[in-house]
Amino acid sequence: MNQMSFSEVEYAGKRKQTRREIFLTEMEQVVPWSALLALIEPVYPKAGRGRQPYPLQTMLRVHLMQNWFGYSDPAMEEALYEVAPLRRFAGLSLTRGSVPDETTILNFRRLLETHDLAPKVLAAVAHLTQQGLLLRSGTIVDATIIHAPSSTKNRDHARDAEMHQTKKGQQWYFGMKAHIGVDVESGLVHTLRTTAANVADVTEIAQLLHGRERSVWADAGYTGAEQRVPAKRGRRWHIAAKRGRIKALPEGPYKKAVQHVEYLKAAVRARVEHPFRALKRQFGYTKVRFKGLAKNAAQLQVLFALVNLWLARKRLLPVTG
């Protein structure tokens, strides 16, 4: 057993748990560690000549904390030195060896990108289906804009060429879009697509469906989506009507009935907003952190896998004990 330092003993004796500690305790129980480790282990550097690699589980835990708390590589290294709960979650100690430096943290992220493991991380969270959480009865689709720096005050004196601007309402936005398909029963993300912000939502509809759903729910931006997907017997489409069409209806019972139907559609579609709220408010991901679509898409795959775990944690905790 490793000996604890005096500061660690003093910290372990404190009585109140912080929200960060509670969060990490819950994530410790719901993250499918064995599945993720088995996914990365074949491509992770092996011990041999040269510098001894950090344990894979340590680097995976550091990578997940970096996504949960929005740390840059240098900030993650400093946090491991300064914040005891983060060190404990990663299995590190200031008295035993060293803390991974920012280059080691960067190299682990690049390892996932090089071997295209980020989409497989999202797929690995399919262990939720074994708990009966993804019932596959229907899919809700939607998209959100992730902002990118629009300033040209940089080394290239230009914006990111892979990002674009789009107009929403009366305001212009510059960045990328995250398109998701969400299970209508569980509210968990099963499919993610990333594009530049100027790509219309409806053009991604075919890639957001897994093919086994009996119903599809979407807002008015997906009008005509059923014509872009191969027809399937028994599948029902619930696309919101455009406001202008409802507004143009004459006042009376028919208009009230249409408004009530649209209200019922919106009540179901509201579930797709929960992953976006967790992404932007719980994990603080409101702006892209890298240049180019590929790196940001890889991070989003991991983030939405973590969003699924966070949304399902209350249902998973009793199962995992």
C-alpha positions in Angstrom: 0.0 0.0 0.0 1.3 3.4 -0.9 2.1 5.8 1.9 0.1 9.0 2.0 1.7 12.4 2.6 0.8 14.5 5.6 -1.2 16.9 3.4 -3.2 14.0 1.9 -3.9 12.5 5.4 -5.1 15.9 6.5 -7.3 16.3 3.4 -8.8 12.8 3.8 -9.9 13.7 7.3 -12.1 16.7 6.3 -15.8 16.1 6.8 -17.6 18.0 4.0 -17.5 16.8 0.4 -17.4 19.4 -2.3 -19.6 19.3 -5.4 -16.6 18.4 -7.5 -15.8 15.4 -5.2 -19.4 14.2 -5.4 -19.4 14.5 -9.2 -16.1 12.5 -9.4 -17.5 9.9 -7.0 -20.5 9.4 -9.2 -18.5 9.3 -12.4 -16.2 6.7 -10.9 -19.1 4.4 -10.7 -20.8 5.0 -14.0 -17.9 5.3 -16.5 -17.4 1.9 -18.3 -13.7 1.8 -17.4 -13.1 -1.8 -18.6 -14.6 -1.1 -22.0 -12.7 2.1 -22.6 -9.4 0.7 -21.4 -9.9 -2.3 -23.7 -10.5 0.0 -26.6 -7.4 2.1 -26.1 -4.9 -0.5 -24.8 -4.0 -2.0 -28.2 -2.6 1.3 -29.4 -1.2 2.6 -26.1 2.6 2.7 -25.8 4.1 -0.3 -24.1 6.9 -0.3 -21.5 10.3 -0.8 -23.0 13.3 1.3 -23.9 13.1 4.9 -23.1 10.7 6.7 -20.8 8.3 4.6 -18.8 4.7 5.4 -20.0 2.1 6.4 -17.4 -0.5 3.8 -16.6 -3.3 3.8 -19.3 -6.0 4.2 -16.6 -4.3 7.3 -15.2 -4.0 9.0 -18.6 -7.7 8.1 -19.4 -8.8 9.6 -16.1 -6.8 12.7 -16.7 -8.3 13.0 -20.2 -11.9 12.7 -19.0 -11.3 15.3 -16.2 -9.9 17.6 -18.9 -13.1 17.3 -20.8 -15.4 17.5 -17.7 -13.8 20.7 -16.3 -12.6 22.4 -19.6 -8.9 22.5 -18.8 -6.3 23.2 -21.4 -3.2 21.0 -21.4 -1.1 23.4 -19.2 -4.0 24.1 -16.9 -4.7 20.3 -16.5 -1.1 19.8 -15.4 -1.2 22.6 -12.9 -4.6 21.4 -11.6 -3.1 18.0 -10.9 -0.5 19.7 -8.7 -2.9 22.0 -7.0 -6.3 20.2 -6.6 -6.2 17.1 -4.4 -9.5 15.5 -5.6 -8.2 15.5 -9.2 -5.0 13.8 -8.1 -6.9 11.2 -6.2 -9.3 10.5 -9.1 -6.3 10.0 -11.4 -4.5 7.8 -8.9 -1.6 10.2 -8.5 0.3 11.4 -5.5 2.9 14.1 -5.1 5.0 11.7 -3.0 5.0 8.9 -5.6 6.6 9.7 -9.0 5.6 12.7 -11.1 2.5 14.2 -12.5 2.0 14.0 -16.3 3.2 17.2 -17.9 1.2 19.1 -20.6 3.0 17.4 -23.5 2.1 13.9 -22.2 -1.5 15.0 -21.8 -1.4 16.4 -25.4 0.1 13.2 -26.8 -2.7 11.1 -25.2 -5.4 13.2 -26.9 -3.5 13.0 -30.2 -3.3 9.2 -29.8 -7.1 9.1 -29.7 -7.4 11.4 -32.7 -4.7 9.5 -34.8 -6.5 6.1 -34.3 -10.0 7.6 -34.6 -11.0 6.3 -31.2 -13.3 9.1 -30.2 -16.3 7.8 -32.1 -15.7 4.4 -30.6 -15.7 5.9 -27.2 -19.3 7.2 -27.8 -20.2 3.7 -29.2 -18.6 2.1 -26.1 -21.2 3.9 -23.9 -23.6 1.4 -25.6 -23.3 -0.5 -22.3 -26.3 1.7 -21.4 -28.4 -0.3 -23.8 -27.7 -3.4 -21.7 -29.2 -1.5 -18.8 -32.4 -1.0 -20.9 -31.9 2.7 -21.2 -31.9 3.0 -25.0 -35.2 1.6 -26.1 -34.8 2.5 -29.8 -38.5 3.3 -30.3 -37.8 6.8 -31.8 -35.2 9.5 -32.5 -35.3 13.2 -31.9 -32.9 15.2 -34.1 -31.5 18.7 -33.5 -28.4 20.8 -34.0 -26.6 23.5 -32.0 -24.0 26.1 -33.0 -20.6 25.9 -31.3 -18.9 29.3 -31.6 -15.4 29.7 -33.0 -13.1 32.8 -32.7 -14.1 35.2 -35.4 -11.2 37.5 -34.9 -8.4 37.7 -37.4 -5.8 39.0 -34.9 -3.7 35.8 -35.0 -0.6 34.5 -36.7 -2.4 33.8 -40.0 -4.5 37.0 -39.9 -7.5 34.9 -40.9 -10.4 33.0 -39.5 -10.4 29.2 -39.3 -11.1 28.1 -42.9 -13.1 25.1 -41.9 -15.6 27.2 -39.8 -18.3 29.3 -41.4 -20.9 31.9 -40.5 -24.6 31.5 -40.4 -27.6 33.6 -39.6 -30.0 32.6 -36.9 -32.9 34.9 -36.4 -31.5 38.4 -36.8 -28.0 37.5 -35.6 -24.9 36.1 -37.3 -22.8 33.3 -35.7 -19.4 31.9 -36.7 -18.3 28.4 -35.9 -19.5 24.8 -36.3 -22.6 22.8 -35.8 -23.1 19.6 -33.7 -26.0 17.5 -35.1 -27.3 14.8 -32.7 -29.8 12.0 -32.8 -31.3 11.4 -29.4 -33.3 8.4 -28.2 -36.9 9.5 -27.5 -37.3 7.4 -24.4 -34.0 7.8 -22.6 -32.9 11.2 -23.9 -29.4 9.8 -24.6 -27.3 10.7 -27.7 -26.8 7.7 -30.0 -25.4 9.6 -33.1 -23.3 12.7 -33.7 -22.4 14.6 -36.8 -20.3 17.7 -37.0 -20.3 20.3 -39.8 -19.5 23.9 -40.5 -22.2 26.3 -39.1 -23.6 27.1 -42.5 -24.7 23.6 -43.3 -28.5 23.2 -43.2 -29.8 21.0 -40.4 -32.0 19.0 -42.8 -29.1 17.8 -44.9 -27.7 15.7 -42.0 -31.0 13.9 -41.3 -30.1 10.6 -42.9 -26.8 10.3 -40.9 -28.6 10.9 -37.6 -31.0 8.0 -37.8 -30.0 4.5 -36.7 -32.6 2.9 -38.9 -34.6 1.0 -36.3 -36.7 3.9 -35.0 -40.5 3.9 -35.5 -40.8 7.7 -35.1 -38.7 10.7 -35.9 -39.2 14.1 -34.1 -37.7 17.4 -35.3 -38.3 21.1 -35.4 -39.3 23.2 -38.4 -35.8 23.4 -39.7 -36.2 19.7 -40.8 -39.2 20.4 -43.0 -39.0 17.9 -45.9 -36.7 15.6 -44.1 -38.8 12.5 -44.9 -38.0 12.9 -48.5 -34.2 12.7 -47.8 -34.4 9.3 -46.1 -35.3 6.0 -47.7 -38.9 5.2 -46.9 -39.5 2.6 -44.1 -42.9 1.0 -43.4 -44.4 2.1 -40.1 -42.1 5.0 -39.5 -43.9 8.2 -38.5 -42.5 11.7 -38.9 -43.4 14.4 -36.4 -41.9 17.6 -37.9 -42.9 21.0 -36.3 -45.0 23.3 -38.5 -43.5 26.7 -39.4 -44.8 29.5 -37.3 -45.8 31.5 -40.3 -48.2 28.8 -41.5 -49.9 28.5 -38.1 -50.1 32.3 -37.8 -51.8 32.6 -41.1 -54.6 30.3 -40.0 -58.0 32.0 -39.2 -58.9 32.2 -35.6 -61.2 29.3 -34.5 -61.3 25.7 -33.2 -59.1 24.4 -36.0 -56.3 26.8 -35.3 -56.5 25.9 -31.5 -56.3 22.2 -32.4 -53.3 22.7 -34.6 -51.6 24.8 -31.8 -52.3 22.0 -29.3 -50.8 19.4 -31.6 -47.7 21.5 -32.0 -47.5 21.9 -28.2 -47.5 18.1 -27.8 -44.7 17.8 -30.5 -42.6 20.4 -28.7 -43.1 18.6 -25.3 -41.4 15.5 -26.8 -38.7 17.4 -28.7 -37.7 19.3 -25.5 -35.8 16.2 -24.5 -33.2 16.8 -27.2 -32.2 20.0 -25.4 -31.0 18.2 -22.3 -27.7 16.9 -23.8 -27.0 20.4 -25.2 -27.6 21.9 -21.7 -25.3 19.4 -20.1 -22.6 20.1 -22.8 -22.7 23.8 -22.5 -23.7 24.4 -18.9 -22.5 21.4 -17.0 -19.2 20.9 -18.9 -18.9 24.6 -20.1 -18.3 23.7 -23.8 -19.6 26.8 -25.6 -16.7 27.6 -27.9 -14.4 25.3 -30.0 -11.0 24.7 -28.4 -9.0 23.7 -31.4 -8.5 24.7 -35.0 -10.3 22.7 -37.7 -13.3 20.4 -37.7 -11.5 17.1 -37.1 -10.0 17.8 -33.7 -13.2 19.5 -32.4 -15.3 16.6 -33.8 -13.2 14.1 -31.9 -13.6 16.1 -28.6 -17.3 16.3 -29.2 -17.6 12.6 -29.6 -15.9 12.1 -26.2 -18.0 14.9 -24.6 -21.3 13.5 -25.7 -20.3 10.1 -24.4 -19.7 11.8 -21.0 -22.9 13.7 -21.4 -24.8 10.4 -21.7 -23.1 9.1 -18.6 -23.9 12.2 -16.7 -27.6 12.3 -17.8 -28.0 8.6 -16.9 -26.0 8.6 -13.7 -29.0 8.4 -11.4 -30.3 5.3 -13.2 -26.9 3.7 -13.4 -25.8 4.3 -9.8 -28.2 1.8 -8.2 -27.2 -0.8 -10.8 -23.5 -0.3 -10.2 -23.8 0.0 -6.5 
